[in-house]
Amino acid sequence: MLNGLSLFLALLALPASEERLVSHSGGDIRYGGGRVWLGTSEGLALWKGPEFEPKGFTSFTQEDGIGRGAVSALAVHGDTVWVATVYDTTLGGRSYQVGDGLSVSLDGGRSWRHITNEDIFSPLGGPGTPVQNPAFGLAISDGTVWAAFWAGSLVRSDDGGSTWLRVLPDTSYEKINYTSLRHRTFDVLAYGDTVWVGTAAGISRSDDGGRSWRYYTVKEGLAGNWVVTLARQFVGGKWIIWAGVKSTGEGERDGLCRTSDDGTTWEVVWDRAPWNLAFVDSVVWAATDEGLYRSSDLGRRWEEVVVEDLVARERLEKFIGVCVVGDSVWASSDEGIALSVDGGESWRVLKVPVWTASLDEGEVLGEGPSEPIKTYAYRNPFSISRHGRTRIQYSLSRDARVSIYIYDLGGRLVRRLLQDEP
């Protein structure tokens, strides 16, 4: 349109490409083999640097051999990378999560092998559907990979994923019980023969590779019974186990718990439940729905770290992932990813998935994240039930009157947001 800007949402989606970041909606972040790996809503990303820009990443999607959809769990050890993926489907008018199994690379991402849910669970007797059965936790220990599935419970493989063994974190059952909350697993932490499993009914711990278990719930000192993250920190000559927990009902609350005596006693140190934790010596970093936080005294006092890019004028407020490598701090949210190279004092933020062209003149507005002139729609496509909103932002190279129309994929007009407005 002459002297204006028409925004066609269906035309703003990016084409698939390996040598860039396919999505800025981030999840788990892991460091291994001297590299930073990032789970996103559209696949897995590897930061190759040196620029903290979309072109500084290599992305892996279903076309590259990993599972379909978003990364729901990630584990890295050297050149070995395990990733779980999940996507949404609609059944009977309701949206459900579908697990698309696990994918593994043994050569730092140069090649991938996809292992479907059916490959894992058919020999184990079910569940027979991947619906509501994504893996939310992964751990690598001494050549064994552990995977915490929501409906399929805990499984392990000692041969790189060729065969699988179900390891129920509850010895009162010989077979999986789909109604048992202790069989609903959400995270796993493993080292040597010790395995900690976060479930919807507390924490299960085994010191013999899963043959016998001890259990920790609200009765043993946890704040809540739904355990969403587990982490291990070595400080002051001892190991501390951390657990982020959420309430499942009356008598429970969200919180961050820790034990320094292998579960004999638990202490609730905070009233928030992080999705991920990271450590540098005695400093604890926590990614929460309320923001990114840092504690210098093992969780007794917390300070919020403002993640704002003063150049690009972008800010993140809700966080999913955090990873610390030396002075570098990586943080992710469903609206973007951020990097600080000075311990969290200043930040670069990648918040939107595109640097697009002006539809008026075919002129690119914004060559990179350091340029504040941007035109985008994010999320696109989006679901009202899942994402709540989409963001539409535009910039003009000069003063003009603007119209913004939204069309569906069939070319039908959905709504006029702006009509020839200054």
Secondary structure as the mmCIF struct_conf table of DSSP 4:
data_model
#
loop_
_struct_conf.conf_type_id
_struct_conf.id
_struct_conf.beg_label_comp_id
_struct_conf.beg_label_asym_id
_struct_conf.beg_label_seq_id
_struct_conf.end_label_comp_id
_struct_conf.end_label_asym_id
_struct_conf.end_label_seq_id
TURN_TY1_P TURN_TY1_P1 LEU A 2 ASN A 3
BEND BEND1 GLY A 4 GLY A 4
HELX_RH_3T_P HELX_RH_3T_P1 LEU A 9 LEU A 11
HELX_LH_PP_P HELX_LH_PP_P1 ALA A 13 ALA A 16
BEND BEND2 GLU A 18 ARG A 20
BEND BEND3 VAL A 22 VAL A 22
STRN STRN1 GLY A 26 GLY A 32
TURN_TY1_P TURN_TY1_P2 GLY A 33 GLY A 34
STRN STRN2 ARG A 35 THR A 40
TURN_TY1_P TURN_TY1_P3 SER A 41 GLU A 42
STRN STRN3 GLY A 43 TRP A 47
BEND BEND4 PRO A 50 GLU A 53
HELX_RH_3T_P HELX_RH_3T_P2 PRO A 54 GLY A 56
STRN STRN4 PHE A 57 PHE A 60
HELX_RH_3T_P HELX_RH_3T_P3 GLN A 62 ASP A 64
TURN_TY1_P TURN_TY1_P4 GLY A 65 GLY A 65
BEND BEND5 ILE A 66 ILE A 66
BEND BEND6 ARG A 68 GLY A 69
STRN STRN5 ALA A 70 HIS A 77
TURN_TY1_P TURN_TY1_P5 GLY A 78 ASP A 79
STRN STRN6 THR A 80 LEU A 91
TURN_TY1_P TURN_TY1_P6 GLY A 92 GLY A 93
STRN STRN7 ARG A 94 SER A 105
BEND BEND7 LEU A 106 ASP A 107
TURN_TY1_P TURN_TY1_P7 GLY A 108 GLY A 109
BEND BEND8 ARG A 110 SER A 111
STRN STRN8 ARG A 113 ILE A 115
HELX_RH_AL_P HELX_RH_AL_P1 ASN A 117 PHE A 121
TURN_TY1_P TURN_TY1_P8 SER A 122 GLY A 125
BEND BEND9 GLY A 128 GLY A 128
STRN STRN9 VAL A 131 VAL A 131
TURN_TY1_P TURN_TY1_P9 GLN A 132 GLN A 132
STRN STRN10 ALA A 135 SER A 141
TURN_TY1_P TURN_TY1_P10 ASP A 142 GLY A 143
STRN STRN11 THR A 144 PHE A 149
TURN_TY1_P TURN_TY1_P11 TRP A 150 GLY A 152
STRN STRN12 SER A 153 SER A 157
BEND BEND10 ASP A 158 ASP A 159
TURN_TY1_P TURN_TY1_P12 GLY A 160 GLY A 161
BEND BEND11 SER A 162 THR A 163
STRN STRN13 LEU A 165 ARG A 166
BEND BEND12 PRO A 169 PRO A 169
TURN_TY1_P TURN_TY1_P13 THR A 171 SER A 172
BEND BEND13 GLU A 174 LYS A 175
TURN_TY1_P TURN_TY1_P14 TYR A 178 THR A 179
HELX_RH_3T_P HELX_RH_3T_P4 LEU A 181 HIS A 183
STRN STRN14 THR A 185 TYR A 191
TURN_TY1_P TURN_TY1_P15 GLY A 192 ASP A 193
STRN STRN15 THR A 194 THR A 199
TURN_TY1_P TURN_TY1_P16 ALA A 200 ALA A 201
STRN STRN16 GLY A 202 SER A 206
BEND BEND14 ASP A 207 ASP A 208
TURN_TY1_P TURN_TY1_P17 GLY A 209 GLY A 210
BEND BEND15 ARG A 211 SER A 212
STRN STRN17 ARG A 214 TYR A 216
HELX_RH_3T_P HELX_RH_3T_P5 VAL A 218 GLU A 220
TURN_TY1_P TURN_TY1_P18 GLY A 221 GLY A 221
BEND BEND16 ALA A 223 ALA A 223
BEND BEND17 ASN A 225 ASN A 225
STRN STRN18 TRP A 226 VAL A 235
TURN_TY1_P TURN_TY1_P19 GLY A 236 GLY A 237
STRN STRN19 LYS A 238 LYS A 246
BEND BEND18 GLY A 249 GLY A 249
TURN_TY1_P TURN_TY1_P20 GLU A 250 GLY A 251
STRN STRN20 GLY A 255 THR A 259
BEND BEND19 SER A 260 ASP A 261
TURN_TY1_P TURN_TY1_P21 ASP A 262 GLY A 263
BEND BEND20 THR A 264 THR A 265
STRN STRN21 GLU A 267 TRP A 270
BEND BEND21 ASP A 271 ASP A 271
BEND BEND22 TRP A 275 TRP A 275
STRN STRN22 ASN A 276 VAL A 280
TURN_TY1_P TURN_TY1_P22 ASP A 281 SER A 282
STRN STRN23 VAL A 283 THR A 288
TURN_TY1_P TURN_TY1_P23 ASP A 289 GLU A 290
STRN STRN24 GLY A 291 SER A 295
BEND BEND23 SER A 296 ASP A 297
TURN_TY1_P TURN_TY1_P24 LEU A 298 GLY A 299
BEND BEND24 ARG A 300 ARG A 301
STRN STRN25 GLU A 303 VAL A 305
STRN STRN26 VAL A 307 ASP A 309
TURN_TY1_P TURN_TY1_P25 LEU A 310 ARG A 313
STRN STRN27 GLU A 314 LEU A 316
BEND BEND25 LYS A 318 LYS A 318
BEND BEND26 ILE A 320 ILE A 320
STRN STRN28 GLY A 321 VAL A 325
TURN_TY1_P TURN_TY1_P26 GLY A 326 ASP A 327
STRN STRN29 SER A 328 SER A 333
TURN_TY1_P TURN_TY1_P27 ASP A 334 GLU A 335
STRN STRN30 GLY A 336 SER A 340
BEND BEND27 VAL A 341 ASP A 342
TURN_TY1_P TURN_TY1_P28 GLY A 343 GLY A 344
BEND BEND28 GLU A 345 SER A 346
STRN STRN31 ARG A 348 LEU A 350
BEND BEND29 PRO A 353 PRO A 353
STRN STRN32 ALA A 357 ALA A 357
TURN_TY1_P TURN_TY1_P29 LEU A 359 GLU A 361
STRN STRN33 VAL A 364 VAL A 364
BEND BEND30 GLU A 367 GLY A 368
TURN_TY1_P TURN_TY1_P30 PRO A 369 SER A 370
STRN STRN34 TYR A 376 TYR A 378
BEND BEND31 ARG A 379 PRO A 381
HELX_RH_AL_P HELX_RH_AL_P2 ILE A 384 HIS A 387
STRN STRN35 ARG A 391 GLN A 393
BEND BEND32 SER A 397 ARG A 398
STRN STRN36 VAL A 402 TYR A 407
TURN_TY1_P TURN_TY1_P31 LEU A 409 GLY A 410
BEND BEND33 GLY A 411 GLY A 411
STRN STRN37 LEU A 413 GLU A 421
#
